[in-house]
Amino acid sequence: MTKENQAVQLVVEGKLADNERLKRESNFLRGTIEQDLKDPVTGGFTADNFQLIRFHGMYQQDDRDIRAERTKQKLEPLHNVMLRARMPGGIITPKQWLAIDEFATDHTMYGSIRLTTRQTFQFHGVLKPNIKLMHQTLNKIGIDSIATAGDVNRNVLCTTNPVESALHQEAYEWAKKISEHLLPKTRAYAEIWLDGEKVEGGDEEPILGSNYLPRKFKTTVVIPPQNDVDVHANDLNFVAIAENGKLIGFNVLVGGGLAMTHGDKSTYPRKADDFGFIPLEHTLDVAAAVVTTQRDWGNRVNRKNAKTKYTLDRVGSDVFRAEVEQRAGVKFAPSKPYEFTSRGDNIGWVKGIDDKYHLTLFIENGRLLDYPGKPLKTGVAEIAKVHQGDFRMTANQNLIIAGVPETQKEQIEAIAKLHGLMDGATSEQRKNSMACVAFPTCPLAMAEAERYLPGLVTDVEGLLVKHQVPDEHIILRVTGCPNGCGRAMLAEVGLVGKGPGKYNMHLGGNIGGTRVPKMYKENMTEQAIIEELDSLIGKWVAERNENEAFGDFVIRAGIIKEVKVSKRDFHD
């Protein structure tokens, strides 16, 4: 390490956060989960186990719609768990789909399958007696939920571009390899949930270490020009670079992330930094080097500043990059040029390079459930019974029926239309809007996001009609709290929940997802949001340059300042 760098505080000194204690004492993530499972007195998990089950892919939740009533009856909250599966690249087979469909119907409180903003599915409302059955059901079909929550590398995303690109298969294979490489090696998951044998000798975590990571860590593989996975929302991104249609390596982007805390100016959303290009053969070494550097240097004292983005800002991007080079034994080459032009999914049919067809279904809020006149969940199950290809869950909460031969195209379309999965009436605005789960099931939510979004989009559609641009759209995202699961901090209009029916409005993101929006107004009611959007859309339509997107217009017109460097600009 050079003399100039010695002054940089690489490791934060101080009293460690309590999460560090519970990870250290957990015996490689076992804790007393097994004993807790057998306790019939409560439907929940006790103190440390409440946190530890996250490392096994679950969050303890309760339904807040009924919380007050249960308190009145002197009952504990109706504790249940949400499980998030590990599905690198979001690919799932029809056989697997039918198994998860059956489990959701028979063993969850809500009966739904939830497609997430991180390209996987969630079960909501699984009661304690069914938790083991859930893991064993998934294991039988080759799915697990290892490391989809907690202070570890989360589900690895991959652009779902449905074989329009020859690169897709290669990129997907790398997403799988990265996921496996960075996975916790402890036997705790198999022992607790799958009744695996206890193995003699100690566990080893060569990459994650016995205390795992200081905070969650998210990784993607992305194929330009599509930025459907929103690279700047993630700690580590591999941007696929091709020559003559062949994958030759990746540009590596490090240190993105959108979470922040209301009222704490030391927290902010941040774009990822471009470290440079690496050939394919170095991919896993570089992935491990970034993770271990963050493991060793990330802030274990203050969890609010523990993400990779804050480590980069504290030690300096160049210092972090040099350490990664040293650990991986690789020098980054200058980045190869690429461009992001869109983030949305191409709803409807598209023909792939393999002469097969791919149907992207728009699933509002990613919730697959049978609604009156729209039995969406049954419809996907019926498709799964005849489909010969695979399904792909997108980072925009939609579902691709991939690899359909021409002979089957008509049959699958007929099933989709019969069950309300293709109604042809979805506006561009609705396709480009997104929300997190929020009320009633997320314990962190301060405001409704998912239940608010459909009505909000209808109102915004009305404003676009009023201002005579019905076919245009604004990237609109709503998130129930500042953690940002709805990725509002990369939207042209991003709403962040403050309390029931109250949101902070951020403006100024762009179409490609490479700019963070800045707070425009705080604590707005739903009515005030519509009034404000009415005025802003009117200005945009009247004063914009040709083809100028809303997010670009509000910056050029001086309505909001551009965020160039988050640490400096986001809160000023």
C-alpha positions in Angstrom: 0.0 0.0 0.0 1.4 3.4 -0.9 2.2 6.1 1.6 -0.6 8.4 0.5 -3.1 5.6 1.1 -2.0 4.8 4.6 -3.9 7.8 5.9 -7.1 6.4 4.6 -9.3 4.7 7.2 -9.7 1.2 5.7 -11.4 -0.3 8.7 -13.9 1.6 10.8 -13.0 1.4 14.5 -15.6 1.4 17.3 -18.2 -0.7 19.0 -19.5 -3.3 16.6 -23.2 -3.3 15.6 -25.2 -6.0 17.4 -25.7 -7.8 14.1 -22.0 -8.6 14.2 -22.5 -10.3 17.6 -25.4 -12.4 16.4 -23.5 -13.5 13.2 -20.4 -14.4 15.3 -22.4 -16.3 17.9 -24.7 -18.1 15.4 -22.4 -21.1 14.7 -22.3 -20.3 10.9 -26.0 -19.2 10.8 -27.5 -22.1 12.8 -28.4 -20.2 16.0 -31.2 -22.0 17.7 -33.5 -22.0 14.7 -34.2 -25.7 15.0 -35.4 -25.5 18.6 -37.4 -22.4 17.8 -39.2 -24.3 15.0 -40.5 -26.7 17.6 -41.9 -24.1 19.9 -45.7 -24.1 19.4 -46.4 -21.3 21.9 -45.5 -18.6 19.3 -45.9 -18.4 15.6 -42.7 -16.2 15.4 -39.0 -16.6 16.0 -37.1 -15.3 19.0 -34.7 -12.4 19.0 -31.5 -13.6 17.2 -33.4 -16.2 15.1 -35.7 -13.5 13.8 -32.6 -12.0 12.1 -30.9 -15.3 11.3 -33.7 -16.8 9.3 -33.0 -14.0 6.8 -29.8 -15.7 5.8 -31.9 -18.7 4.9 -34.0 -16.6 2.6 -36.9 -15.6 4.9 -38.3 -12.6 6.6 -40.7 -12.8 9.5 -43.8 -10.7 8.8 -47.4 -10.2 9.9 -50.4 -8.8 8.2 -50.7 -5.2 9.3 -54.3 -4.9 8.1 -55.3 -7.1 11.1 -52.6 -6.1 13.6 -54.7 -3.6 15.5 -57.6 -6.0 15.8 -55.4 -8.8 17.1 -53.8 -6.5 19.6 -57.3 -5.6 20.8 -58.0 -9.3 21.3 -54.8 -9.6 23.2 -53.4 -11.9 20.5 -49.8 -11.7 19.2 -49.5 -10.5 15.6 -50.3 -13.3 13.0 -46.6 -14.2 12.5 -45.7 -15.8 9.2 -42.7 -15.8 6.9 -42.0 -14.5 3.4 -39.6 -16.7 1.4 -37.6 -15.4 -1.5 -36.1 -18.1 -3.8 -32.6 -18.1 -5.3 -33.1 -18.0 -9.0 -30.0 -16.7 -10.8 -31.1 -14.9 -14.0 -34.8 -15.6 -13.0 -35.1 -18.8 -15.1 -37.5 -21.5 -13.9 -38.9 -24.6 -15.7 -42.6 -25.4 -16.2 -42.3 -28.4 -13.9 -40.8 -26.2 -11.1 -43.5 -23.6 -11.7 -46.3 -26.1 -11.2 -44.8 -27.2 -7.9 -44.5 -23.6 -6.6 -48.1 -22.9 -7.8 -49.4 -25.9 -5.9 -47.5 -24.9 -2.7 -48.8 -21.3 -2.9 -52.3 -22.6 -3.2 -52.2 -25.2 -0.5 -49.8 -23.8 2.1 -49.8 -19.9 2.1 -52.2 -17.5 3.6 -52.6 -15.4 0.5 -52.4 -18.1 -2.2 -50.3 -15.9 -4.4 -47.0 -16.1 -6.2 -45.1 -12.8 -6.1 -42.6 -11.9 -8.9 -40.1 -9.5 -7.3 -38.0 -6.6 -8.6 -35.0 -8.9 -8.2 -36.0 -11.5 -10.7 -37.3 -14.2 -8.5 -40.5 -15.3 -6.8 -41.7 -14.9 -3.2 -44.1 -16.9 -1.1 -46.0 -14.7 1.4 -47.9 -15.9 4.4 -46.3 -19.2 5.3 -47.1 -20.3 8.8 -44.5 -21.9 11.1 -45.7 -25.5 10.8 -45.3 -25.3 7.0 -41.8 -23.7 6.8 -39.9 -27.0 6.7 -42.3 -28.4 4.1 -41.7 -25.3 2.0 -37.9 -25.8 1.9 -38.2 -29.5 1.3 -40.8 -29.0 -1.5 -38.4 -26.5 -3.2 -35.4 -28.7 -2.7 -37.2 -31.6 -4.4 -37.5 -29.5 -7.6 -33.9 -28.1 -7.4 -34.7 -24.7 -5.9 -33.3 -23.2 -2.6 -33.5 -19.9 -0.8 -29.9 -19.7 0.5 -28.6 -16.2 0.8 -31.5 -14.3 -0.7 -31.7 -12.1 2.4 -29.2 -11.2 5.2 -25.7 -9.9 5.0 -24.6 -11.9 2.0 -24.4 -11.8 -1.8 -28.1 -11.9 -2.8 -29.8 -13.5 -5.9 -27.7 -12.7 -9.0 -29.7 -10.9 -11.7 -29.2 -11.3 -15.4 -30.8 -9.4 -18.3 -33.7 -11.5 -19.4 -33.4 -10.6 -23.1 -35.1 -13.7 -24.4 -32.6 -15.2 -26.8 -32.9 -12.2 -29.1 -29.2 -12.1 -28.3 -26.8 -15.0 -28.7 -25.2 -13.7 -25.5 -28.1 -14.4 -23.3 -27.3 -18.1 -22.7 -23.6 -17.3 -22.0 -24.4 -14.4 -19.7 -27.0 -16.5 -17.8 -24.4 -19.2 -17.3 -22.0 -16.6 -15.8 -24.8 -15.4 -13.5 -25.2 -19.0 -12.2 -21.5 -19.4 -11.7 -21.1 -16.2 -9.8 -24.1 -17.1 -7.6 -22.6 -20.5 -6.8 -19.1 -19.1 -6.2 -20.3 -16.5 -3.7 -22.8 -18.7 -1.9 -22.4 -19.4 1.9 -20.7 -22.8 2.3 -22.1 -23.5 5.8 -24.2 -26.7 6.1 -26.7 -24.9 8.3 -29.4 -24.7 5.5 -29.3 -28.4 4.7 -29.1 -29.4 8.4 -32.1 -27.3 9.5 -34.5 -27.4 6.6 -33.6 -30.6 4.7 -32.8 -32.7 7.8 -29.3 -33.0 6.5 -26.7 -34.9 8.5 -24.6 -32.9 10.9 -21.1 -33.0 9.5 -18.1 -33.4 11.8 -15.5 -30.7 11.8 -15.8 -26.9 11.4 -17.5 -24.9 8.7 -15.4 -22.7 6.5 -16.4 -19.6 4.7 -13.4 -18.8 2.5 -15.1 -15.8 0.8 -17.7 -14.5 3.2 -15.8 -15.2 6.4 -17.3 -16.4 9.7 -19.0 -13.0 10.2 -20.3 -12.8 6.7 -20.6 -9.4 5.1 -21.2 -6.0 6.9 -24.5 -5.6 4.9 -26.4 -7.0 2.0 -24.7 -7.2 -1.3 -26.3 -7.3 -4.8 -24.8 -8.6 -8.0 -25.9 -8.5 -11.7 -24.9 -9.6 -15.1 -26.3 -7.1 -17.7 -26.4 -7.2 -21.5 -26.5 -3.7 -23.1 -28.4 -1.9 -24.4 -31.0 -3.3 -22.0 -30.6 -2.1 -18.4 -33.6 -4.0 -17.0 -31.7 -5.0 -13.9 -30.8 -1.4 -13.0 -27.1 -1.7 -12.6 -26.8 1.4 -10.4 -29.0 -0.2 -7.8 -26.4 -2.9 -7.2 -23.0 -3.4 -5.4 -21.3 -5.3 -8.2 -22.3 -5.4 -11.9 -20.8 -7.3 -14.9 -21.7 -5.5 -18.1 -21.4 -8.0 -21.0 -19.1 -6.9 -23.8 -19.3 -8.7 -27.1 -17.2 -8.8 -30.3 -18.7 -10.3 -33.4 -21.7 -11.6 -31.3 -19.4 -13.5 -28.9 -19.0 -12.6 -25.2 -15.4 -11.6 -24.6 -15.5 -10.2 -21.1 -17.2 -7.7 -18.8 -16.9 -4.0 -17.7 -17.1 -4.1 -13.9 -19.2 -1.5 -12.1 -19.0 -1.4 -8.3 -20.7 0.5 -5.5 -24.3 1.2 -6.7 -27.2 1.2 -4.2 -30.4 3.0 -3.5 -31.2 2.6 0.1 -31.1 5.5 2.5 -32.6 6.6 5.9 -35.1 9.4 6.3 -33.5 12.3 8.0 -29.9 10.9 7.9 -27.8 12.9 5.5 -24.9 10.4 5.8 -27.1 8.0 3.7 -28.0 8.5 0.0 -28.6 6.6 -3.2 -25.4 6.2 -5.3 -24.5 5.2 -8.8 -21.9 2.5 -9.3 -18.3 3.4 -10.4 -16.8 1.9 -13.5 -13.6 0.0 -12.6 -12.8 -1.2 -16.1 -12.8 -4.2 -18.4 -11.8 -7.8 -17.6 -11.6 -10.9 -19.8 -14.0 -13.7 -19.1 -11.5 -16.0 -17.3 -11.1 -13.5 -14.5 -14.8 -13.1 -13.7 -15.0 -15.2 -10.6 -11.7 -14.0 -9.2 -12.8 -10.4 -9.5 -16.2 -11.1 -8.0 -14.6 -12.7 -5.0 -12.0 -9.9 -4.7 -14.8 -7.2 -4.6 -16.7 -9.2 -2.0 -13.7 -9.9 0.2 -12.6 -6.2 0.1 -16.0 -5.1 1.1 -16.0 -7.9 3.8 -12.8 -6.6 5.3 -13.3 -2.8 4.8 -17.1 -2.4 5.1 -18.4 -0.5 8.1 -19.3 -3.0 10.9 -19.9 -0.3 13.4 -22.7 1.6 11.8 -25.1 -0.5 9.7 -26.6 2.6 8.1 -23.2 3.2 6.4 -22.2 -0.4 5.9 -23.0 -0.9 2.1 -20.3 -1.0 -0.5 -21.2 2.4 -1.8 -20.2 4.1 1.5 -17.0 2.1 1.7 -16.0 3.4 -1.8 -16.8 7.0 -0.7 -14.9 6.6 2.6 -11.6 5.0 1.3 -11.8 6.3 -2.3 -12.8 4.5 -5.4 -9.1 4.2 -6.6 -7.9 2.7 -3.4 -10.8 0.1 -3.4 -10.1 -0.7 -7.1 -6.3 -1.2 -6.5 -7.1 -3.6 -3.6 -9.4 -5.6 -5.9 -6.7 -5.8 -8.6 -4.2 -7.0 -6.0 -6.5 -9.6 -4.5 -7.7 -10.9 -7.9 -4.2 -10.8 -9.5 -5.7 -8.9 -12.4 -5.3 -5.4 -13.8 -8.5 -3.7 -15.1 -8.2 -2.6 -18.7 -10.0 0.6 -19.8 -13.7 0.0 -20.1 -15.1 -0.9 -23.5 -17.9 1.4 -24.8 -21.5 0.4 -24.3 -24.8 2.3 -24.0 -28.1 1.7 -22.2 -31.1 2.7 -24.1 -34.0 1.1 -22.3 -35.1 -0.6 -19.1 -38.6 -1.8 -19.8 -39.7 -5.2 -20.9 -40.9 -5.8 -24.5 -44.5 -6.9 -23.7 -46.0 -9.3 -26.2 -44.4 -11.7 -28.7 -40.9 -11.5 -30.1 -39.1 -14.0 -32.4 -35.7 -15.1 -31.1 -32.6 -15.9 -33.0 -33.3 -19.6 -32.5 -36.5 -19.3 -34.5 -38.5 -19.8 -31.4 -40.9 -17.3 -29.9 -41.0 -15.5 -26.6 -44.0 -14.0 -25.0 -43.6 -11.4 -22.3 -46.7 -11.1 -20.1 -47.3 -7.9 -18.2 -48.0 -8.8 -14.5 -49.1 -5.7 -12.6 -47.0 -5.4 -9.4 -45.7 -8.9 -10.1 -48.7 -10.4 -8.1 -50.0 -13.7 -9.6 -53.3 -14.4 -8.1 -56.8 -15.4 -9.4 -58.9 -12.2 -9.5 -62.6 -12.1 -10.5 -62.7 -12.4 -14.3 -58.8 -12.5 -14.4 -57.5 -15.8 -13.1 -53.9 -14.9 -13.7 -52.3 -17.6 -11.5 -54.4 -20.4 -12.9 -53.5 -19.1 -16.4 -49.8 -19.3 -15.9 -50.2 -22.9 -14.4 -52.2 -23.9 -17.5 -49.5 -22.5 -19.7 -46.9 -24.5 -17.6 -48.8 -27.7 -18.3 -48.2 -27.5 -22.1 -45.1 -25.2 -22.4 -41.9 -26.9 -23.6 -39.4 -24.1 -23.0 -38.8 -22.2 -19.8 -40.2 -19.2 -17.9 -38.1 -16.1 -17.1 -38.9 -13.7 -14.3 -37.9 -10.2 -15.2 -36.5 -7.5 -12.9 -39.6 -5.4 -13.9 -41.8 -8.0 -12.2 -43.1 -9.5 -15.5 -43.0 -13.1 -16.8 -41.5 -14.3 -20.1 -42.8 -17.6 -21.6 -39.5 -18.3 -23.5 -38.7 -20.8 -26.2 -42.2 -21.4 -27.7 -42.1 -23.3 -31.1 -44.3 -21.8 -33.8 -46.6 -24.8 -33.7 -47.5 -23.9 -30.0 -47.7 -20.2 -30.3 -51.5 -20.1 -31.0 -52.3 -22.5 -28.1 -50.3 -20.5 -25.5 -51.7 -17.2 -26.7 -55.2 -18.5 -26.4 -54.6 -19.7 -22.8 -53.1 -16.3 -21.9 -56.0 -14.4 -23.4 -58.6 -16.6 -21.7 -57.1 -15.9 -18.3 -56.6 -12.2 -18.7 -52.8 -12.4 -19.1 -53.0 -10.6 -22.4 -55.7 -8.0 -22.7 -54.0 -5.6 -25.1 -55.1 -2.7 -23.0 -52.0 -2.0 -21.0 -50.6 1.5 -21.5 -47.0 2.4 -21.9 -47.3 4.3 -18.7 -48.5 1.2 -16.8 -45.7 -0.9 -18.3 -43.1 1.6 -17.1 -44.4 1.9 -13.5 -43.3 -0.2 -10.6 -43.8 -0.5 -6.8 -42.4 -2.6 -3.9 -44.6 -4.9 -1.8 -45.2 -2.5 1.1 -48.4 -2.8 3.1 -49.7 -5.1 4.5 -46.8 -7.6 4.5 -43.5 -5.7 4.6 -42.4 -4.9 8.2 -40.4 -1.8 7.0 -43.1 -0.1 4.9 -44.2 3.3 6.0 -46.7 3.8 3.2 -48.7 1.7 0.8 -46.9 1.3 -2.5 -48.2 -1.7 -4.3 -51.9 -1.0 -3.5 -51.4 2.7 -4.3 -49.7 2.2 -7.6 -52.6 1.0 -9.9 -54.8 4.0 -9.0 -51.9 6.4 -9.3 -51.0 5.1 -12.8 -54.7 5.5 -13.8 -54.5 9.1 -12.6 -51.2 9.7 -14.5 -52.7 8.1 -17.6 -55.5 10.7 -17.3 -53.0 13.5 -17.0 -51.2 12.3 -20.2 -54.5 12.3 -22.0 -55.4 15.7 -20.7 -52.1 17.1 -22.0 -52.5 15.3 -25.3 -49.6 12.8 -25.0 -51.6 9.6 -24.3 -49.0 7.3 -25.9 -46.0 8.7 -24.0 -44.8 7.6 -20.5 -42.7 8.7 -17.5 -40.7 6.1 -15.6 -42.7 6.2 -12.4 -41.8 4.2 -9.3 -43.2 4.0 -5.7 -41.5 2.5 -2.7 -43.1 2.2 0.8 -39.9 3.2 2.6 -36.5 4.6 1.8 -34.9 1.1 1.5 -35.9 1.4 -2.1 -37.0 -2.1 -3.2 -39.2 -0.4 -5.9 -36.0 1.3 -7.3 -37.7 4.7 -7.1 -34.2 6.3 -6.8 -33.6 5.6 -10.5 -37.0 6.8 -11.8 -37.9 10.0 -13.6 -40.6 10.4 -10.8 -39.8 8.5 -7.7 -42.1 8.4 -4.7 -40.7 7.3 -1.3 -43.1 6.5 1.6 -43.1 8.7 4.7 -46.3 7.4 6.3 -49.8 6.1 5.3 -50.7 8.1 2.2 -47.7 10.4 2.4 -44.7 10.4 0.1 -41.5 12.4 -0.8 -41.4 13.2 -4.5 -38.1 12.9 -6.3 -37.5 14.1 -9.9 -34.8 13.9 -12.5 -33.9 10.3 -13.2 -33.4 9.3 -16.9 -34.6 6.6 -19.3 -31.4 4.6 -19.2 -31.3 4.4 -15.4 -27.9 6.2 -15.1 -29.0 9.2 -13.0 -30.3 9.5 -9.4 -33.4 11.8 -9.0 -33.3 14.5 -6.4 -36.0 15.3 -3.7 -38.5 17.9 -5.1 -41.1 18.1 -2.4 -41.5 16.3 1.0 -44.4 14.5 2.7 -46.9 15.0 0.0 -50.5 13.7 0.1 -51.8 11.6 -2.8 -54.0 14.6 -3.9 -51.0 16.9 -3.8 -48.9 14.5 -5.9 -51.5 14.5 -8.7 -51.8 18.3 -8.7 -48.0 18.6 -8.9 -47.7 16.1 -11.7 -50.5 17.8 -13.6 -48.6 21.1 -13.5 -45.2 19.4 -14.3 -46.5 17.3 -17.2 -48.2 20.4 -18.6 -44.9 22.3 -18.5 -43.0 19.4 -20.0 -45.4 19.0 -23.0 -45.5 22.8 -23.6 -41.8 23.5 -23.3 -39.7 20.4 -24.1 -37.3 19.9 -26.9 -38.1 17.3 -29.5 -38.2 13.8 -28.0 -37.0 15.2 -24.7 -37.8 12.8 -21.8 -39.5 14.1 -18.7 -36.5 13.5 -16.4 -34.2 15.3 -18.8 -36.6 18.2 -19.2 -37.1 18.9 -15.4 -33.3 19.3 -15.1 -32.8 21.4 -18.2 -35.8 23.7 -17.3 -34.2 24.2 -13.8 -37.1 22.6 -11.9 -34.7 20.3 -10.1 -30.9 20.3 -9.9 -29.0 17.3 -11.4 -27.4 14.8 -9.0 -23.9 14.2 -10.4 -22.1 13.1 -7.3 -24.5 11.7 -4.7 -22.4 12.3 -1.6 -22.1 16.0 -2.6 -25.4 16.8 -4.5 -28.2 14.5 -3.2 -28.9 16.4 0.0 -27.6 19.9 -0.8 
